[in-house]
Amino acid sequence: MPAKATTYWCTMHKGVSAIKRHAVAFGTRLESANSLQHTHHLTMYRCKAPAGVDPDALFGPLVGTEGGECFVPVEEQVIPIDLCRDIMYVWAVGGNRMIFPHNVGYPLYVGGAAEYMMVEIHYDNPELREGVRFESIIEVFNTPQLRANEAALAVLAHSITFSHIVPADTESYTTVGHCSSRCTQEVLPPEGINVFNVLLHAHKAGRQLRLRHFRGRRELPWVVSDDNYDFDFQQNRPLGREVQILPGDHLTTECGQETLVRDGVIMSGLGTTDEMCQTMIFYYPAGDLRFCESAYNEAKIMEQFGIEDLEWEGILYQPIIKAPESMANKTYLEVLNTMIPWTPEYIKQLEQETRYTNHYQGSCGPDPFLREKKLDNWKNALKYAGRAEYDVGYPELDYVYQPENPCV
């Protein structure tokens, strides 16, 4: 484990089978105190070589090597992460084994060929310990007896970008990420999809998380809701009833955060002291929905703070302010923490603005918002997005869902 507070480390692995198989469960084994203390999450991706390229020649030499940091400039990458986008499994701190329903499996070795998988591990090392080594193990329980339905995993979220912030010293502040009706209309099959398992994900400020579900002008029962979210207990949650998502439905991830013990503004990012707002859904039948993320517009957040220009090199870095002169050469968080008047009224106004005015749909389909690529200037942020670049916000409603009070 590197002696850094936050490291995303990627390694390449190969699986071989002469026939197609189905994964029926995924598990994570952390068998030492160090692995339990420092493994924040694990993500396993399927890798795909470009057309006409031999995957054995491309990925094979990387198997068995120590790998390298994931989110670095392309020329510094040991593992070609852009070719490994199909998320197969996610585990986060406190999670247990994820078991599929009896009629659902995750497809492996499609076509009876070898497959290459990338494993991304988030090492959390706030004490900057050196020379620490341990194993973090993913278990894939699989069978040649194929099941009736094949599953896929999709990420619904607010994109990781500098427009996603949480002010300090707030008891409740909500951020959101939308998956628009336009996106689901474009990528879902006519019969829709069936969601059977959900993982809610935020970092240490997260307190209340839910995934809301809208159809037309009516809100349906929440897919999942947790008013007591615990960063140290992030479990894949099998749903008591499968939830059908139809083409044209709208989904919104809502994250309520509390920052009463935090000293400064929090920006979204990869570290556990940064923030995220995400829902990961397992569904069938498998389709093109893998990423559906929105973001509050970066130009609008700059206008809110009086920032005229900045440079941003992506999610590993803070933006550096270029103009106006009074802010020049300061970091984004330095400006927010020292030059913005964080009154209760201003915090409420900013929350309403970033939550209820339109976001842009930063991704929709099999490709994520390619956040790790270097940006020379914030103005490029929309140019390298995935397939989707259109406005999205809460739908207009005639009916808002209200859960029953179990205490009445």
VENLIN-V12678 format. One record per residue. N is the residue number from 0. D_CENTER is the distance of its C-alpha to the mean C-alpha in whole Angstrom. Layout:
n->(N;N)
d_center->(D_CENTER;D_CENTER)
This chain:
n->(0;1;2;3;4;5;6;7;8;9;10;11;12;13;14;15;16;17;18;19;20;21;22;23;24;25;26;27;28;29;30;31;32;33;34;35;36;37;38;39;40;41;42;43;44;45;46;47;48;49;50;51;52;53;54;55;56;57;58;59;60;61;62;63;64;65;66;67;68;69;70;71;72;73;74;75;76;77;78;79;80;81;82;83;84;85;86;87;88;89;90;91;92;93;94;95;96;97;98;99;100;101;102;103;104;105;106;107;108;109;110;111;112;113;114;115;116;117;118;119;120;121;122;123;124;125;126;127;128;129;130;131;132;133;134;135;136;137;138;139;140;141;142;143;144;145;146;147;148;149;150;151;152;153;154;155;156;157;158;159;160;161;162;163;164;165;166;167;168;169;170;171;172;173;174;175;176;177;178;179;180;181;182;183;184;185;186;187;188;189;190;191;192;193;194;195;196;197;198;199;200;201;202;203;204;205;206;207;208;209;210;211;212;213;214;215;216;217;218;219;220;221;222;223;224;225;226;227;228;229;230;231;232;233;234;235;236;237;238;239;240;241;242;243;244;245;246;247;248;249;250;251;252;253;254;255;256;257;258;259;260;261;262;263;264;265;266;267;268;269;270;271;272;273;274;275;276;277;278;279;280;281;282;283;284;285;286;287;288;289;290;291;292;293;294;295;296;297;298;299;300;301;302;303;304;305;306;307;308;309;310;311;312;313;314;315;316;317;318;319;320;321;322;323;324;325;326;327;328;329;330;331;332;333;334;335;336;337;338;339;340;341;342;343;344;345;346;347;348;349;350;351;352;353;354;355;356;357;358;359;360;361;362;363;364;365;366;367;368;369;370;371;372;373;374;375;376;377;378;379;380;381;382;383;384;385;386;387;388;389;390;391;392;393;394;395;396;397;398;399;400;401;402;403;404;405;406;407)
d_center->(23;23;25;22;20;16;16;14;16;16;19;21;22;25;25;29;30;33;32;29;27;25;22;23;21;19;19;19;22;22;26;27;27;25;22;22;22;20;17;14;12;12;11;13;13;16;18;20;23;24;27;31;29;30;27;29;30;27;25;28;29;25;26;27;26;25;22;21;18;15;14;18;20;21;24;23;21;22;20;19;15;16;17;15;12;13;11;13;12;10;12;12;15;17;16;19;20;18;21;21;24;27;27;23;23;20;22;23;26;26;29;30;29;28;24;22;19;16;15;13;14;13;16;17;21;22;25;25;27;28;29;27;27;25;24;21;21;19;22;22;24;26;29;31;32;29;28;28;25;22;18;15;11;9;6;7;6;8;8;8;12;15;16;13;16;17;21;23;25;24;24;22;19;17;14;13;10;13;13;16;20;20;17;18;22;21;19;20;23;26;26;22;20;20;17;18;16;13;10;10;8;9;11;15;16;14;17;17;14;14;14;17;18;21;24;26;27;27;24;24;23;19;17;17;17;18;20;20;16;17;15;17;17;13;15;14;16;19;20;24;24;22;21;22;20;22;22;22;20;18;15;14;11;13;13;16;17;20;21;25;25;23;25;23;21;17;15;11;10;10;13;13;16;13;11;7;7;5;7;7;11;14;16;20;21;19;18;17;14;11;8;10;8;11;12;16;18;19;22;23;21;24;26;26;26;29;27;29;27;25;24;20;19;15;13;15;18;19;21;24;27;29;31;33;35;35;31;32;30;28;25;22;22;26;27;25;26;30;30;29;31;28;31;29;30;28;25;26;26;23;21;23;22;19;18;21;22;20;17;16;14;13;12;13;14;14;12;9;10;12;11;13;16;19;20;24;23;21;23;21;18;18;20;18;15;15;17;17;18;20;20;18;19;20;23;26;27;31;29;27;26;27;27;30;31;32;34;36)
